[in-house]
Amino acid sequence: MKKLLFPICLWIVFPTMAQKKSVSADKRLAGLDAELQQLPAKYHAAGFAVAIVEKDKIIYAKGFGYRDVEKKLPVTPNTQFAIGSCTKAFTCALLGLLREEQKISFDDSPIKHVPELRFNKPEMNQLITIRDIMTHRTGLPRHDYSWYLFPTHSRDSLVRRIEHQPPFASVREKYYYNNFMYLLQGVIAERITGKSWEDNIRERFFGPLQMNLSTTDIDGLRKGYEAATGYRAKDKQIVKMDYYDIAAMGPAGSINSSVSEMANWVITWINGGKFQGKQILPPSYVKEAISSHTVVSADPPDGEYPDIQFGNYGYGWMITSYKGHYRVEHGGNIDGFSASTCFFPTDSIGIVVLVNQNGSVLTSLVRNIISDRMLNVHRTDWDKFYTKRIEDAEKQQVSARAQMRSSQKKNTRPSRHLHELTGSYHHPGYGKFELVVERDSLFARTPIKTFWLKHYHYDVFVPYEKVSGKIDTAANVNLRFNFRTGDQGDIVSAMVKLEPSLDALEFKRTPRKIEVTRETLQAYAGEYELAGVITRFYLKESGNVLYLLVPGQPEYELMPTEKHTFIIRNLEGFTIKFTESGGKITEATFIQPHGTFVGKRR
């Protein structure tokens, strides 16, 4: 992690901020404060900030609501937010500068600059260019769970995962958003310059654009000036979220900034790459970056919104037509934060909206409200539009839960005891998670999150995240863990469908071994009287396995799970705990679904 800028930067920023006031004289902005002021409460958001630029000036910059709800600290134009994927335009622009310096061609293979890189298919290695990774047309789906649940601070480690991530389409066949390809652009810039992505961003953009408080890692929020706390809306309540450390995936979305400083970035794009008379970005790159390179969706005009059309992708920018005006925009989302950076190049208008709410509609809602005013077009009731969208989404969630229940096969049980599922599960394109049993419940532990695996049917389980010590069973979960049995009868892997466009991925299991010597097992051997029935524990002539024999029943193999505790293999819900007294085993407690029974040793 890089250190924050020295506090001496603060005196440079504050006088500048004093000039960025709301301009009430502009008739287009009349009543805007009142219109925006009501939105945080209505949409259960903590707060947001917005900046509007025209040509080379900030004409409006203001905060609404709270950056910290508990402390009642207000949002201001200086408040720092995580901007998520609004980072992507910065990362692409680094490559634009390197191309201008003739150090790279967008037609290069990324393997030319990162020799150890390999894709999942040989033809991908041969065909994919840097332009393809900039425009989301490699044929790869997102594979976001790989970096989100299994984070690392090693970019080289993430690059190695790409080889094991299967595509869903051919190269250039269609658009599909992929964060790994923006990580890769950051690595390419590092290899060419010999500097970290973070240093490149600070030196080439933050410094020249006077973005003196903007940062490139999570410490920028933890320790930064006037940092916002992230929140989510749950049951119409505002709930605090922990900061998420995006770690090595930074080039895809780790920048933290304020609307006042992001406004300088937008001014640069509106003015052909210039800021305060200095050429920051090559004009040729600016024009190319905001041109269409990949069709995202056709989006022909419809009856309700005939003047909002198509959706394409440039270099780190989405391209659309908004009410007859050419719009360039990119959103951003990361735990507790949402963002939108937008500008209309032919109108010289730019809008930045930063919100400390997870997955918020406020970025689009506020952006569109302001766009209608600044472009002098018909004002759509966007509040009504997004209210309906939220209501429709809630209905879809209810329907999805009902469908999930209806597809469940009732009265089924796992084929194995939960303890027989425990162990490490690994996929080379993702990482490793551990399955453990706690108080007769199965949990999956990734490096940063824990999930309770609720039995769904047969050997299929549904994960529910454990948040602040509680299980969030209200979450709409589409994931399934389907455990697979090998030829020897043991659980060998878990099939998890992490990508909608791909078959389930196989995480191979390494069993959790508890080493128990034959001498230790021999201490449990003997006869135990259980409700008048003599049961017997014994070992065979060879091997370190304890067996149980109950008269009139088959032989049972026992599996150790912890000290003095065993389960009956292939029988769910049956546990045997031995009691030690005076250095000797004196009792065996049989814990069964229909009761608990104690057997005295004879």
C-alpha positions as CSV (number, residue, x, y, z in Angstrom):
1,M,0.0,0.0,0.0
2,K,1.2,3.5,-0.9
3,K,1.3,6.3,1.7
4,L,-1.0,9.2,1.6
5,L,0.1,12.6,0.2
6,F,1.7,14.9,2.7
7,P,-0.7,17.2,4.6
8,I,0.9,20.2,2.9
9,C,-1.4,19.5,0.0
10,L,-4.4,20.6,2.0
11,W,-3.6,24.3,1.8
12,I,-3.6,24.0,-1.9
13,V,-7.0,22.5,-2.0
14,F,-9.0,24.6,0.4
15,P,-8.8,28.0,-1.4
16,T,-9.8,26.2,-4.6
17,M,-12.9,24.7,-2.9
18,A,-14.0,28.2,-1.8
19,Q,-14.6,29.0,-5.5
20,K,-16.8,26.0,-6.1
21,K,-20.1,27.2,-4.9
22,S,-23.6,26.5,-6.0
23,V,-24.5,29.1,-8.7
24,S,-28.1,30.0,-8.1
25,A,-28.1,32.7,-10.8
26,D,-28.2,30.0,-13.5
27,K,-31.9,29.6,-14.4
28,R,-31.3,25.9,-15.4
29,L,-30.4,25.2,-11.7
30,A,-33.3,27.1,-10.2
31,G,-34.9,24.8,-7.5
32,L,-32.3,22.1,-8.0
33,D,-31.2,22.2,-4.3
34,A,-34.8,21.6,-3.1
35,E,-35.3,18.8,-5.6
36,L,-32.2,16.9,-4.6
37,Q,-32.5,17.5,-0.9
38,Q,-35.5,15.2,-0.6
39,L,-33.8,12.2,-2.3
40,P,-31.6,10.7,0.5
41,A,-34.5,10.1,2.9
42,K,-36.8,8.8,0.1
43,Y,-34.3,6.3,-1.2
44,H,-32.9,5.3,2.3
45,A,-29.5,6.7,1.4
46,A,-27.0,8.3,3.8
47,G,-26.0,11.0,1.3
48,F,-24.5,12.0,-2.0
49,A,-22.5,14.7,-3.7
50,V,-22.8,16.2,-7.1
51,A,-20.8,18.5,-9.4
52,I,-21.7,20.1,-12.7
53,V,-19.2,21.4,-15.1
54,E,-19.7,23.5,-18.2
55,K,-16.8,24.0,-20.6
56,D,-13.8,24.6,-18.3
57,K,-15.6,25.7,-15.1
58,I,-17.4,24.0,-12.2
59,I,-20.8,25.8,-12.0
60,Y,-22.3,23.7,-9.2
61,A,-20.9,21.5,-6.4
62,K,-22.8,20.5,-3.4
63,G,-23.3,17.7,-0.9
64,F,-26.6,16.3,0.5
65,G,-27.2,14.1,3.5
66,Y,-24.5,12.6,5.6
67,R,-21.0,11.1,5.0
68,D,-21.3,9.6,8.5
69,V,-24.8,9.0,9.7
70,E,-23.9,8.1,13.3
71,K,-21.8,11.2,13.8
72,K,-24.1,13.4,11.7
73,L,-21.2,14.6,9.5
74,P,-22.6,16.2,6.3
75,V,-21.5,15.5,2.8
76,T,-19.7,18.3,1.1
77,P,-18.1,18.8,-2.4
78,N,-14.8,17.7,-0.7
79,T,-16.1,14.4,0.7
80,Q,-14.1,11.4,-0.5
81,F,-16.1,8.4,-1.9
82,A,-14.9,5.2,-3.5
83,I,-15.6,5.7,-7.2
84,G,-15.4,2.0,-8.2
85,S,-15.3,1.3,-11.9
86,C,-15.2,5.0,-12.8
87,T,-11.5,4.2,-12.3
88,K,-11.4,2.3,-15.6
89,A,-11.2,5.5,-17.7
90,F,-8.0,6.4,-15.8
91,T,-6.4,3.0,-16.5
92,C,-7.2,3.1,-20.2
93,A,-5.9,6.6,-20.4
94,L,-2.5,5.4,-19.1
95,L,-2.3,3.2,-22.1
96,G,-3.4,6.1,-24.3
97,L,-0.4,8.1,-23.0
98,L,2.0,5.2,-23.6
99,R,0.7,4.8,-27.1
100,E,1.4,8.5,-27.7
101,E,4.9,7.9,-26.5
102,Q,5.2,5.0,-29.0
103,K,5.8,2.5,-26.3
104,I,2.7,0.4,-27.1
105,S,0.2,-0.3,-29.8
106,F,-3.4,-1.2,-29.1
107,D,-3.0,-4.0,-31.7
108,D,-0.3,-5.6,-29.6
109,S,-1.0,-8.9,-27.9
110,P,-1.1,-8.3,-24.1
111,I,1.3,-11.3,-23.9
112,K,4.0,-9.2,-25.6
113,H,4.1,-7.0,-22.5
114,V,3.2,-9.7,-19.9
115,P,5.0,-12.8,-21.2
116,E,3.7,-15.2,-18.5
117,L,0.1,-14.4,-19.4
118,R,-2.0,-17.2,-20.8
119,F,-5.7,-17.4,-21.6
120,N,-7.9,-20.5,-21.3
121,K,-7.9,-21.4,-25.0
122,P,-5.0,-21.4,-27.5
123,E,-6.9,-19.3,-30.0
124,M,-7.4,-16.6,-27.3
125,N,-3.6,-16.4,-26.9
126,Q,-3.3,-15.9,-30.6
127,L,-6.2,-13.4,-31.2
128,I,-6.7,-11.2,-28.2
129,T,-5.2,-7.7,-28.5
130,I,-4.9,-4.8,-26.0
131,R,-7.8,-3.1,-27.8
132,D,-9.9,-6.2,-27.1
133,I,-9.2,-6.1,-23.3
134,M,-10.0,-2.4,-23.3
135,T,-13.4,-2.9,-24.9
136,H,-14.7,-6.0,-23.1
137,R,-14.7,-8.3,-26.2
138,T,-12.4,-11.1,-25.2
139,G,-15.2,-13.7,-24.9
140,L,-14.6,-14.0,-21.1
141,P,-17.5,-13.5,-18.7
142,R,-16.9,-11.5,-15.5
143,H,-15.4,-14.1,-13.1
144,D,-15.8,-11.5,-10.4
145,Y,-16.1,-13.9,-7.5
146,S,-12.4,-14.8,-8.2
147,W,-11.1,-11.4,-7.1
148,Y,-14.0,-10.5,-4.8
149,L,-14.1,-13.6,-2.5
150,F,-10.4,-14.5,-2.9
151,P,-8.5,-11.1,-2.9
152,T,-4.8,-10.8,-3.0
153,H,-2.3,-7.9,-3.1
154,S,-0.3,-9.8,-5.7
155,R,-1.2,-8.7,-9.3
156,D,1.0,-11.5,-10.7
157,S,-1.1,-14.0,-8.7
158,L,-4.3,-12.6,-10.3
159,V,-2.8,-12.7,-13.8
160,R,-2.0,-16.4,-13.3
161,R,-5.7,-17.1,-12.5
162,I,-6.8,-15.9,-16.0
163,E,-5.5,-19.1,-17.7
164,H,-8.0,-21.1,-15.7
165,Q,-11.0,-18.9,-16.3
166,P,-13.1,-20.4,-19.3
167,P,-14.7,-18.1,-21.9
168,F,-18.3,-18.2,-22.9
169,A,-17.9,-16.8,-26.4
170,S,-15.4,-16.4,-29.2
171,V,-13.0,-13.5,-29.2
172,R,-14.8,-10.3,-30.5
173,E,-18.1,-12.2,-30.8
174,K,-19.9,-10.1,-28.2
175,Y,-19.5,-7.7,-25.3
176,Y,-19.1,-8.9,-21.7
177,Y,-17.8,-6.7,-18.9
178,N,-14.6,-8.1,-17.3
179,N,-12.6,-6.5,-14.5
180,F,-9.7,-8.8,-14.9
181,M,-8.9,-7.2,-18.3
182,Y,-8.6,-3.9,-16.6
183,L,-6.2,-5.4,-14.0
184,L,-4.2,-6.6,-17.0
185,Q,-4.0,-3.1,-18.5
186,G,-2.7,-1.8,-15.2
187,V,0.0,-4.6,-15.2
188,I,0.9,-3.7,-18.8
189,A,1.5,-0.1,-17.8
190,E,3.6,-1.2,-14.8
191,R,5.8,-3.4,-17.0
192,I,6.4,-0.7,-19.6
193,T,7.0,2.2,-17.1
194,G,8.7,0.3,-14.3
195,K,6.4,2.1,-11.9
196,S,3.3,0.8,-10.0
197,W,-0.1,1.6,-11.4
198,E,-0.7,3.7,-8.3
199,D,2.4,5.8,-9.0
200,N,1.4,6.2,-12.6
201,I,-2.1,7.4,-11.7
202,R,-0.7,9.9,-9.2
203,E,2.0,11.3,-11.4
204,R,0.2,11.5,-14.7
205,F,-3.3,12.5,-13.6
206,F,-3.8,13.4,-9.9
207,G,-0.9,15.8,-9.9
208,P,-1.5,17.7,-13.2
209,L,-5.3,17.8,-12.5
210,Q,-4.9,19.1,-8.9
211,M,-6.7,16.0,-7.6
212,N,-4.6,16.4,-4.4
213,L,-6.8,14.5,-2.0
214,S,-7.7,11.6,-4.4
215,T,-6.1,8.3,-3.6
216,T,-5.7,4.8,-5.1
217,D,-6.2,2.3,-2.3
218,I,-8.5,1.6,0.6
219,D,-6.3,3.5,3.1
220,G,-7.5,6.6,1.2
221,L,-10.8,6.1,2.9
222,R,-9.6,4.7,6.2
223,K,-7.2,7.6,6.8
224,G,-8.2,10.2,4.2
225,Y,-9.6,13.7,4.6
226,E,-13.4,13.9,5.0
227,A,-13.9,10.3,4.0
228,A,-17.5,9.0,3.6
229,T,-18.6,5.8,5.4
230,G,-20.3,3.2,3.1
231,Y,-23.9,2.1,3.7
232,R,-26.6,-0.2,2.3
233,A,-30.4,-0.1,2.5
234,K,-32.0,-3.0,4.3
235,D,-35.7,-3.2,5.1
236,K,-35.8,0.6,4.5
237,Q,-33.0,1.1,7.1
238,I,-29.6,2.5,6.6
239,V,-27.0,-0.1,7.6
240,K,-23.2,0.6,7.8
241,M,-20.9,-1.5,5.6
242,D,-17.2,-2.3,6.1
243,Y,-14.8,-0.8,3.6
244,Y,-13.8,-3.4,0.9
245,D,-10.1,-3.6,0.0
246,I,-10.1,-4.3,-3.7
247,A,-6.3,-4.9,-3.3
248,A,-4.5,-6.0,-6.5
249,M,-7.6,-5.4,-8.6
250,G,-7.0,-1.7,-8.2
251,P,-6.7,-0.8,-11.9
252,A,-10.4,-1.9,-12.3
253,G,-11.8,0.2,-9.5
254,S,-9.9,1.4,-6.5
255,I,-9.7,5.2,-6.8
256,N,-11.3,7.3,-4.1
257,S,-12.2,10.9,-4.9
258,S,-14.6,13.8,-4.4
259,V,-17.0,15.5,-6.9
260,S,-14.8,18.6,-6.8
261,E,-11.7,16.8,-7.9
262,M,-13.5,14.4,-10.3
263,A,-14.9,17.5,-12.0
264,N,-11.3,18.4,-13.1
265,W,-11.1,15.0,-14.7
266,V,-14.4,15.6,-16.6
267,I,-13.3,19.1,-17.7
268,T,-10.2,17.5,-19.2
269,W,-12.3,15.2,-21.4
270,I,-14.8,17.9,-22.4
271,N,-11.9,20.1,-23.6
272,G,-10.1,17.6,-25.8
273,G,-7.6,16.4,-23.1
274,K,-6.7,19.9,-21.8
275,F,-6.8,21.2,-18.3
276,Q,-6.0,24.8,-17.5
277,G,-4.2,25.2,-20.8
278,K,-2.1,22.1,-20.4
279,Q,-2.5,19.0,-22.6
280,I,-3.0,16.1,-20.2
281,L,-4.4,13.6,-22.7
282,P,-3.7,13.3,-26.5
283,P,-6.6,14.8,-28.5
284,S,-6.5,11.8,-30.8
285,Y,-6.9,9.4,-27.8
286,V,-9.8,11.4,-26.3
287,K,-11.7,11.2,-29.6
288,E,-11.0,7.5,-30.0
289,A,-11.8,6.6,-26.4
290,I,-15.3,8.2,-26.6
291,S,-16.0,6.5,-29.9
292,S,-18.0,3.2,-30.1
293,H,-15.8,0.0,-30.4
294,T,-18.1,-2.7,-29.0
295,V,-21.9,-3.0,-29.2
296,V,-23.2,-3.5,-25.7
297,S,-26.9,-3.6,-26.6
298,A,-28.9,-2.4,-29.6
299,D,-31.5,-0.6,-27.5
300,P,-33.6,0.8,-30.3
301,P,-36.1,3.6,-29.4
302,D,-39.3,2.5,-27.6
303,G,-42.6,4.1,-27.2
304,E,-42.1,5.3,-23.6
305,Y,-38.5,6.7,-24.1
306,P,-38.1,7.2,-27.9
307,D,-35.2,9.6,-27.5
308,I,-32.9,7.3,-25.4
309,Q,-31.1,4.9,-27.7
310,F,-28.3,2.3,-28.1
311,G,-25.5,1.4,-25.8
312,N,-21.9,1.0,-26.9
313,Y,-18.4,0.8,-25.2
314,G,-15.3,2.9,-25.9
315,Y,-12.1,2.8,-23.8
316,G,-13.4,2.8,-20.3
317,W,-16.5,4.7,-21.3
318,M,-20.1,3.7,-22.1
319,I,-21.6,5.6,-25.1
320,T,-25.3,6.3,-25.4
321,S,-27.7,8.7,-27.0
322,Y,-29.7,10.7,-24.4
323,K,-32.6,12.7,-25.8
324,G,-30.7,13.5,-29.0
325,H,-27.4,14.3,-27.2
326,Y,-24.3,12.2,-27.3
327,R,-23.5,11.0,-23.8
328,V,-20.3,9.5,-22.4
329,E,-20.6,7.8,-19.0
330,H,-19.3,5.2,-16.7
331,G,-20.8,3.9,-13.4
332,G,-19.0,2.5,-10.4
333,N,-20.1,0.2,-7.6
334,I,-18.1,-1.2,-4.6
335,D,-19.3,-2.2,-1.1
336,G,-21.2,0.8,0.3
337,F,-20.6,3.2,-2.6
338,S,-22.0,4.0,-6.1
339,A,-20.7,6.5,-8.6
340,S,-21.4,8.0,-12.0
341,T,-19.1,10.1,-14.2
342,C,-20.8,11.6,-17.2
343,F,-20.3,14.2,-19.9
344,F,-21.9,15.4,-23.1
345,P,-18.9,16.3,-25.3
346,T,-20.8,18.3,-28.0
347,D,-22.6,20.3,-25.3
348,S,-19.6,20.8,-23.1
349,I,-21.6,19.6,-20.0
350,G,-20.3,17.2,-17.4
351,I,-21.9,15.7,-14.3
352,V,-20.4,13.7,-11.4
353,V,-22.5,12.0,-8.8
354,L,-21.0,10.1,-5.9
355,V,-23.2,8.2,-3.3
356,N,-22.3,6.4,-0.1
357,Q,-24.9,3.7,-0.7
358,N,-24.4,0.2,-2.1
359,G,-25.9,-0.4,-5.5
360,S,-27.8,2.9,-5.5
361,V,-30.2,4.2,-8.1
362,L,-29.3,7.8,-7.0
363,T,-26.4,8.0,-9.4
364,S,-28.6,7.5,-12.5
365,L,-31.5,9.4,-11.0
366,V,-29.6,12.5,-10.1
367,R,-27.6,12.4,-13.3
368,N,-30.7,12.3,-15.4
369,I,-32.5,15.0,-13.4
370,I,-29.5,17.3,-14.0
371,S,-29.1,16.3,-17.6
372,D,-32.7,17.4,-18.4
373,R,-32.0,20.8,-16.9
374,M,-28.6,21.4,-18.4
375,L,-29.6,20.3,-21.9
376,N,-32.9,22.2,-21.9
377,V,-34.9,19.1,-22.9
378,H,-38.2,17.7,-21.7
379,R,-38.0,16.9,-18.0
380,T,-38.9,13.3,-17.4
381,D,-40.2,12.3,-14.0
382,W,-37.1,10.3,-13.1
383,D,-38.2,10.0,-9.5
384,K,-41.3,8.1,-10.6
385,F,-39.3,6.0,-13.0
386,Y,-36.8,4.8,-10.5
387,T,-39.4,4.3,-7.8
388,K,-41.2,1.9,-10.1
389,R,-37.9,0.2,-11.0
390,I,-37.2,-0.5,-7.3
391,E,-40.7,-1.8,-6.8
392,D,-40.4,-4.1,-9.8
393,A,-37.0,-5.4,-8.6
394,E,-38.6,-6.2,-5.2
395,K,-41.4,-8.1,-6.8
396,Q,-38.9,-10.0,-8.9
397,Q,-37.0,-11.0,-5.7
398,V,-40.2,-12.3,-4.1
399,S,-40.9,-14.2,-7.3
400,A,-37.4,-15.7,-7.4
401,R,-37.6,-16.9,-3.8
402,A,-41.0,-18.5,-4.5
403,Q,-39.6,-20.2,-7.6
404,M,-36.6,-21.4,-5.5
405,R,-39.0,-23.0,-3.0
406,S,-41.1,-24.6,-5.6
407,S,-38.1,-26.2,-7.3
408,Q,-36.9,-27.7,-4.0
409,K,-37.3,-31.4,-3.6
410,K,-38.8,-31.9,-0.2
411,N,-37.9,-34.5,2.4
412,T,-34.4,-35.2,1.1
413,R,-31.2,-35.5,3.0
414,P,-27.5,-35.3,2.2
415,S,-25.9,-38.5,1.3
416,R,-23.0,-37.8,3.7
417,H,-22.6,-36.6,7.3
418,L,-21.7,-32.9,7.2
419,H,-18.3,-33.7,8.7
420,E,-17.6,-35.8,5.5
421,L,-17.9,-32.6,3.4
422,T,-15.3,-30.6,5.4
423,G,-11.9,-29.8,4.0
424,S,-10.3,-27.4,1.6
425,Y,-11.8,-26.7,-1.8
426,H,-9.7,-25.2,-4.6
427,H,-10.1,-23.9,-8.1
428,P,-6.9,-22.5,-9.8
429,G,-8.8,-19.7,-11.5
430,Y,-10.4,-18.5,-8.2
431,G,-8.8,-19.7,-4.9
432,K,-9.4,-21.8,-1.9
433,F,-12.2,-21.9,0.7
434,E,-12.6,-24.1,3.8
435,L,-15.6,-26.0,4.8
436,V,-16.1,-26.5,8.6
437,V,-18.8,-27.8,10.9
438,E,-19.8,-25.6,13.8
439,R,-22.6,-26.6,16.2
440,D,-24.0,-29.1,13.6
441,S,-24.0,-26.4,10.8
442,L,-21.9,-26.3,7.7
443,F,-19.9,-23.1,6.9
444,A,-17.8,-22.0,4.0
445,R,-14.9,-19.7,4.8
446,T,-13.3,-17.7,2.1
447,P,-10.3,-15.3,2.9
448,I,-12.7,-12.5,3.7
449,K,-16.3,-13.8,4.1
450,T,-18.1,-16.7,5.9
451,F,-21.2,-18.3,4.5
452,W,-23.7,-20.7,6.2
453,L,-24.5,-23.5,3.9
454,K,-28.2,-24.4,4.3
455,H,-29.3,-27.7,3.0
456,Y,-31.5,-27.3,-0.1
457,H,-32.0,-30.9,-1.3
458,Y,-30.0,-34.0,-1.9
459,D,-26.3,-32.9,-1.8
460,V,-27.1,-29.4,-2.8
461,F,-26.6,-26.4,-0.4
462,V,-27.4,-22.7,-0.6
463,P,-24.9,-20.2,0.9
464,Y,-26.1,-17.3,3.1
465,E,-23.5,-14.7,4.2
466,K,-22.7,-14.2,7.8
467,V,-22.7,-10.5,8.5
468,S,-21.7,-9.0,11.9
469,G,-22.2,-12.5,13.5
470,K,-25.7,-13.0,12.0
471,I,-26.9,-15.0,9.0
472,D,-28.5,-12.8,6.3
473,T,-31.2,-15.3,5.2
474,A,-33.2,-12.4,3.6
475,A,-30.6,-12.2,0.8
476,N,-31.7,-13.3,-2.6
477,V,-29.2,-16.2,-3.3
478,N,-28.8,-17.8,-6.7
479,L,-25.6,-19.8,-5.9
480,R,-25.6,-23.5,-5.2
481,F,-23.0,-25.8,-3.8
482,N,-23.4,-29.3,-5.3
483,F,-21.1,-31.9,-3.8
484,R,-19.8,-34.7,-6.1
485,T,-19.0,-38.2,-5.0
486,G,-16.0,-40.1,-6.4
487,D,-15.6,-43.7,-7.4
488,Q,-14.5,-44.6,-3.9
489,G,-17.6,-43.1,-2.3
490,D,-15.9,-40.0,-0.8
491,I,-16.8,-36.4,-1.6
492,V,-14.2,-35.3,-4.2
493,S,-15.4,-31.8,-5.2
494,A,-18.0,-29.1,-5.0
495,M,-19.6,-27.8,-8.2
496,V,-20.5,-24.1,-7.9
497,K,-22.2,-22.1,-10.7
498,L,-20.5,-18.8,-10.3
499,E,-21.1,-17.5,-13.8
500,P,-24.6,-17.5,-15.4
501,S,-23.1,-18.0,-18.9
502,L,-21.0,-21.0,-17.9
503,D,-21.4,-24.5,-16.5
504,A,-20.7,-24.9,-12.8
505,L,-17.0,-24.7,-11.9
506,E,-15.4,-27.6,-10.0
507,F,-13.6,-26.8,-6.7
508,K,-11.6,-29.9,-5.9
509,R,-11.6,-31.1,-2.3
510,T,-8.6,-31.9,0.0
511,P,-10.1,-33.7,3.0
512,R,-9.6,-32.3,6.5
513,K,-7.5,-34.9,8.1
514,I,-7.4,-35.6,11.9
515,E,-4.5,-37.8,12.6
516,V,-5.3,-40.4,15.2
517,T,-2.8,-43.1,16.0
518,R,-3.8,-46.8,16.4
519,E,-2.7,-46.6,20.0
520,T,-5.1,-43.7,20.7
521,L,-8.0,-45.5,19.0
522,Q,-7.3,-48.6,21.0
523,A,-8.2,-46.6,24.1
524,Y,-11.8,-46.5,22.9
525,A,-12.1,-50.2,22.1
526,G,-14.3,-52.3,24.3
527,E,-17.9,-53.1,25.2
528,Y,-20.4,-50.4,26.3
529,E,-23.8,-51.2,27.7
530,L,-26.5,-49.0,26.1
531,A,-30.1,-49.4,27.5
532,G,-29.5,-53.1,28.1
533,V,-27.8,-53.7,24.7
534,I,-24.1,-54.5,24.5
535,T,-22.3,-52.4,21.8
536,R,-18.7,-53.0,20.8
537,F,-16.0,-50.7,19.5
538,Y,-13.0,-52.3,17.9
539,L,-10.1,-52.1,15.4
540,K,-9.2,-54.6,12.8
541,E,-5.9,-56.3,12.5
542,S,-4.4,-53.5,10.3
543,G,-5.3,-49.9,9.8
544,N,-6.2,-46.9,12.0
545,V,-10.0,-47.1,11.8
546,L,-12.4,-47.5,14.7
547,Y,-15.6,-49.6,14.1
548,L,-18.9,-49.9,15.9
549,L,-21.0,-53.0,16.1
550,V,-24.6,-52.9,17.4
551,P,-26.4,-56.3,17.6
552,G,-28.6,-57.0,14.6
553,Q,-27.1,-54.1,12.6
554,P,-24.3,-53.8,10.1
555,E,-20.8,-52.8,11.0
556,Y,-20.3,-49.0,11.1
557,E,-17.1,-47.2,10.3
558,L,-16.3,-44.2,12.5
559,M,-14.6,-41.0,11.4
560,P,-12.8,-38.8,13.9
561,T,-13.8,-35.1,13.9
562,E,-12.1,-33.8,17.1
563,K,-10.7,-35.1,20.3
564,H,-12.9,-38.0,21.7
565,T,-15.5,-37.3,19.0
566,F,-16.5,-39.4,16.0
567,I,-19.2,-39.5,13.4
568,I,-20.7,-42.6,11.8
569,R,-19.6,-42.5,8.2
570,N,-22.5,-42.2,5.7
571,L,-25.0,-41.6,8.4
572,E,-26.2,-38.0,8.8
573,G,-26.9,-36.8,12.4
574,F,-25.1,-39.6,14.3
575,T,-22.2,-38.6,16.6
576,I,-20.4,-40.5,19.3
577,K,-18.5,-38.7,22.1
578,F,-16.3,-40.5,24.5
579,T,-15.9,-39.4,28.1
580,E,-12.5,-39.6,29.8
581,S,-12.1,-39.9,33.5
582,G,-8.9,-40.6,35.5
583,G,-7.0,-41.1,32.2
584,K,-9.4,-43.8,31.0
585,I,-12.4,-43.8,28.7
586,T,-15.5,-44.5,30.8
587,E,-18.6,-43.7,28.7
588,A,-19.7,-43.3,25.1
589,T,-22.5,-40.9,24.4
590,F,-24.6,-41.7,21.3
591,I,-26.1,-38.5,19.8
592,Q,-28.8,-39.4,17.3
593,P,-31.6,-37.5,15.6
594,H,-34.2,-39.1,17.9
595,G,-32.3,-38.6,21.2
596,T,-29.1,-38.8,23.2
597,F,-28.1,-42.0,25.0
598,V,-25.1,-42.9,27.2
599,G,-23.4,-46.2,27.2
600,K,-21.3,-47.2,30.2
601,R,-18.1,-49.0,29.5
602,R,-18.0,-52.6,30.8
